Amino acid sequence: MSEKEEEEIRQIIKEKKRIRDKRREEQRKASGNLYYDSTAQELSGTGLKAKVIDENNVELQWGTKSEVDCKGFIVRRRAAKAEDFETLASYENYGPLVSKGPEGGTYKFLDTTASPGGWFYRISEKTSTGEESDLSQCLVEIQTEDEQKFTLAATVGIALTVVLAIVAGISIDPIQ
């Protein structure tokens, strides 16, 4: 093995270590379900769903089957390439996020401050003892109107190409 190859292997090992350290740091920052499973998408209910209304509005919806000792929920967001979450709303300043009781319930929140790009939304639960637990998160990609038009045009173009290929295949089929 040459010195160059050995150096390349050392660089790969360093990069893998950097990635592992970064993942550990991200897990350290999370709590609750996300601490145990950073890809957790489910609450003990219907999970976190996001619906992009337009370039500036994203509707979040989640549900729970049980909320023992829960005061309410906190909705946070961060840009896809950023590290820190910002609090958008809390049960303390937005009534619909207050716990619906031990039987759980369905919750909705409309983020009217969104903008085009990638966003991570995170739902956290606050207990009556003040403990906070991260429950679920999801990634939302918001496209501009021009990007939406381009995506639609590309989809129509691909569909048309497939239909034309099928028609051409049927018309030149020698078995007919």
N, C-alpha and C positions, 0 to 999 in steps of 0.2 A: 504494500500500500504506500502510495506516495505521500509526501508531506502535505501537498495540496488537498488530497482526499481526507487526510486526518484532520486538517483544519476545517474542512467542510462539515465533517461529522461533529466536531466540537461546537461549531456554530449551530447546528441543528439541535444538539443537546441543550445548549444555552437557550435557544428559542423555546423549546418545549418546557424547560424549567420556568421561563418567564410566563408562559401561558398558564402553567399550573399554579404559579404564585398569584397571578391575576384572578384566576377562578376562585382560589381560596379566599382572597380579599373580598371578592363580590359576595361569596357565601357568608363571610364574617359580618358583612354589613346587613344581611337579611336576618329576619327573625321569623318565628312561627313556622307555618307550613313551608314557606319558601326557604327557610334555613335547612330543613331536612330534605327538601326536594326543590332545587332552584328552578326546575321546569314545571313546577306545580301549576296547573291551570284550573283545578277544581277546588271549590269550597266544599263544605259538607252539604252540598245542594246542587244548584244548577250551573255553577262556575261563572266566570267573568266573560261576557260577550261585548264586543264593541261594534257599533254600526256608524259608518261615516255618513253623515247627512249631506254635508257639502265641505268646501275648503276650510271652513271655520267652525264647524260643529260636529262633535262626536258624541254619540249616546252610548253610555255604559250601562250594562244591566247585569245583575248577579242575584243569586238567591241562596238562602241557607235553610236547612231543615231544623237546625238547633242553634240557639244562641244563649248558652248558659253563661251568666255573669258578664254579659256584653252590654256596654253603654251605647256603642254605636260604631260607625265606620269613618275612615279617613280615605279620601281619594287623592292620590299623588300621580304626578306625571314627570317624565324626563325625556329629553331628546334622545334619540337612539344612540348617538355617539357621545353623550354626556354621562357623567357619573352620578350626579346628585339629583334627587327627586325634589320637586317643589310641591307643596300642599295646595291643591285646588279647592278643596272643601272638606269640612269636618262636621261631625254630628253636633258640634258646639255652635256652629254658625249656619248650618243648613239642616233644617228640621227633618226632611225626608231620610237623612242618614242615621237618625236615632234608631236604636234597636227596636224591633217589633215584638220582642219578648222571647221567652224560652222556646216557643214553637218555630221561630225563625220567620222568614218572609222573603219577598222579592223587592229589590231596590233598583232605582234608576237614577242616573246623574247625567246631565247634559253639559259637556264642556263646550262653552261658546268662545273660548280663547284659543282654539286650535289653529294651526296653520299648516301648509303643505310640508311634508317631510315624514320621517319615521318617529314615532312616539311610543314609549313604554308607559302604560298605565298600571298602577298598583293599588290594590285595596288592602287596607289594614284595619284591624279590629282593636278597639280599646276596651279593656275590662274595667269593672268598678274599682279595682285596686290600682288602676293607673298603668297596668302593663299593656304594652302594644305588641301585636302579633301580625306579621305580614301574611295575608291569606292567599292572594292570587294576583297574577299580573298577566298582561297581554301586550303584544306589539301591534300597533296600528300604523298603516302606511296611508298617508293622505296625499292624493294626487291633485295637481292643479287642473283646471278645466281643460287646458290644452293637452295635458298628459292623458286625461280621460278620453278626449277625442281621438288622440293617436292610438291608444289602446283599442278603442272600438274599431277604428279603421283597420288596424292590424288583424284583429279577430275576424272581421268580415272578409278581409283579403285571404286569410288562411282557410276559412270555411268555403269560400268561393273556389279556391284552388282544389280543395278536396272534392267538392262536388264535380268540378270539371274533370278531374282525374277519374272519378268513378264513371261519369258519362262516357269519357273517351275509352275507358277499359271495356265497357259494355258494348260500345259501337264497333270496336275492332276485335271482339271476341270471335275466334275462328270456330268455336263449337256451335254457334248459332246456326 
